[in-house]
Amino acid sequence: MCLIVFAWQQHPTASLLLAANRDEFHERPAAAAHYWEDAPQLLAGRDLQAGGTWLGVSRGGRFAAITNIRDPAAEAGGAPRTRGELTTDFLTATQTPGDYLAEVAGRRNDYQGFNLLVGDRDSLWYLHGNRDEPSAPEPLAPGIYGLSNAALDVPWPKVQRARHRLQDAMAAKQLPDHEVLRTCLNDRSLAAPEALEKQHLSGAMARQLSAQFIVTPRYGTRCCTTLRQHTNGKLEFQEQRFDSRGELQGTEVFALQV
């Protein structure tokens, strides 16, 4: 997962509104969002190579999502455990979000760098799992946030565009539907080189990955997930899947009552 924008406790009838793009190599196998046979309470897509997930929810109202931290040197070094288990473990656990992240923070060096969001109907927590810059888990105050492959709300151009679009959608006072949430992340244009340089990003690859919706033959936006968590307990989950040309291949739609 490489780009997430979300509004936490910003609407009187919805505690969480979220849109998230998962960017990955097209050759890496994955299953569309579904209820898992080995964990029936868990609704998520599944990485068929390592077995975890990038984003999911549970029938009990738990939520988890993860992004990688952009650090090519660290990525080359590897790590003993897959980051996808961090989301899966929370969704199938009973710990509070804060307690779970406190436990994860103590073993963050088992994983390559990550940003982890976990929550339930009452709270939403964040952990920046950078090996070189240890930080403590933090509960998120009500607000509109953007997250990519740096720390929360680091103003990368595509993150800024996503936040501004969601802020505009929230300003309309009507509850944004799933299509509106998807439009927060569907910009395929590349950022200007000077905008990237302000965030210490440069080179052809950085510019290619600066689009909100990435389209290249080998790597790109594989799916877009949108979530609406209503205060009455209704949870709506939609996933759109795309091929290497950026063309829609299918849509999964779920609704559950927490």
VENWO-V120295 format. One record per residue. SS is DSSP state (a for helix, b for strand, c for the rest). PSI is psi in whole degrees, 0 to 359 (999 if undefined). NEAR is the number of other C-alpha atoms within 10 Angstrom. Layout:
{{SS	PSI	NEAR} {SS	PSI	NEAR}}
This chain:
{{c	130	24} {c	351	24} {b	123	24} {b	135	28} {b	138	28} {b	150	25} {b	118	22} {b	118	20} {b	49	20} {b	1	16} {b	141	18} {c	339	10} {c	2	14} {b	118	20} {b	329	21} {b	127	24} {b	129	26} {b	145	23} {b	139	27} {b	130	28} {b	131	30} {b	121	21} {b	131	21} {b	163	18} {b	136	14} {c	335	17} {c	346	9} {c	121	12} {c	142	12} {b	151	18} {b	145	11} {b	163	16} {b	135	25} {b	167	16} {b	127	19} {b	138	13} {c	323	8} {c	358	7} {b	76	12} {b	341	12} {b	354	16} {b	128	23} {b	117	22} {b	160	25} {b	168	21} {b	133	23} {b	112	16} {c	354	12} {c	315	9} {c	345	15} {c	352	12} {c	199	20} {c	161	27} {c	336	25} {b	138	27} {b	172	26} {b	168	26} {b	161	23} {c	339	17} {c	1	17} {c	14	20} {c	151	25} {b	143	26} {b	143	26} {b	152	23} {b	146	29} {b	156	28} {b	157	23} {c	131	20} {c	106	16} {c	84	13} {a	323	8} {a	315	8} {a	321	13} {a	322	14} {a	333	9} {a	339	8} {c	178	12} {c	155	14} {c	338	9} {c	152	14} {c	138	15} {c	335	24} {a	342	21} {a	341	16} {a	320	24} {a	313	23} {a	315	26} {a	321	14} {a	318	24} {a	335	29} {c	5	17} {c	178	11} {c	356	12} {c	154	12} {c	157	16} {a	316	26} {a	317	19} {a	321	12} {a	314	18} {a	328	24} {a	321	15} {a	318	12} {a	321	18} {a	329	19} {c	346	11} {c	29	11} {a	334	20} {a	353	17} {a	351	15} {c	155	19} {c	163	23} {c	143	24} {b	158	23} {b	129	23} {b	125	25} {b	130	26} {b	148	27} {b	176	23} {c	198	20} {c	341	16} {c	337	11} {c	157	18} {b	129	22} {b	157	20} {b	140	23} {b	125	25} {b	102	24} {b	62	26} {c	124	21} {c	324	17} {c	342	8} {c	75	7} {c	138	14} {c	160	12} {c	153	13} {c	147	22} {b	135	16} {b	140	16} {c	131	14} {c	159	11} {c	136	15} {b	183	11} {b	126	20} {b	157	22} {b	142	26} {b	130	28} {c	236	26} {c	22	21} {c	194	20} {c	166	20} {c	130	18} {c	14	15} {c	128	15} {c	57	18} {c	148	22} {a	315	18} {a	331	26} {a	316	26} {a	318	16} {a	319	18} {a	316	27} {a	317	23} {a	320	17} {a	320	18} {a	322	26} {a	318	18} {a	319	12} {a	321	18} {a	329	17} {a	340	11} {c	352	9} {c	334	10} {c	147	9} {c	119	16} {c	134	18} {c	182	13} {a	324	19} {a	319	11} {a	319	15} {a	320	25} {a	327	23} {a	343	14} {c	342	26} {c	17	25} {c	14	16} {c	121	15} {c	3	16} {c	153	14} {c	148	18} {c	151	18} {c	144	11} {a	321	15} {a	328	11} {a	323	15} {a	320	20} {a	329	13} {c	336	12} {c	19	12} {c	36	10} {c	134	16} {c	166	14} {c	164	10} {a	320	10} {a	316	9} {a	320	16} {a	321	17} {a	325	16} {c	2	21} {c	346	23} {c	148	21} {c	314	27} {c	111	24} {c	131	25} {b	107	21} {c	161	15} {c	326	12} {c	330	12} {b	140	17} {b	189	26} {b	113	28} {b	326	25} {b	158	25} {b	123	24} {b	135	27} {b	146	24} {b	135	24} {b	113	25} {b	107	26} {b	153	19} {c	341	17} {c	5	11} {c	351	16} {b	136	14} {b	123	21} {b	133	17} {b	123	21} {b	145	19} {b	128	23} {b	137	19} {b	144	20} {b	154	18} {c	187	18} {c	346	18} {c	1	13} {c	19	18} {c	140	11} {b	131	13} {b	343	11} {b	160	12} {b	132	15} {b	134	13} {b	129	13} {b	148	14} {b	132	13} {b	156	14} {b	118	13} {c	999	16}}
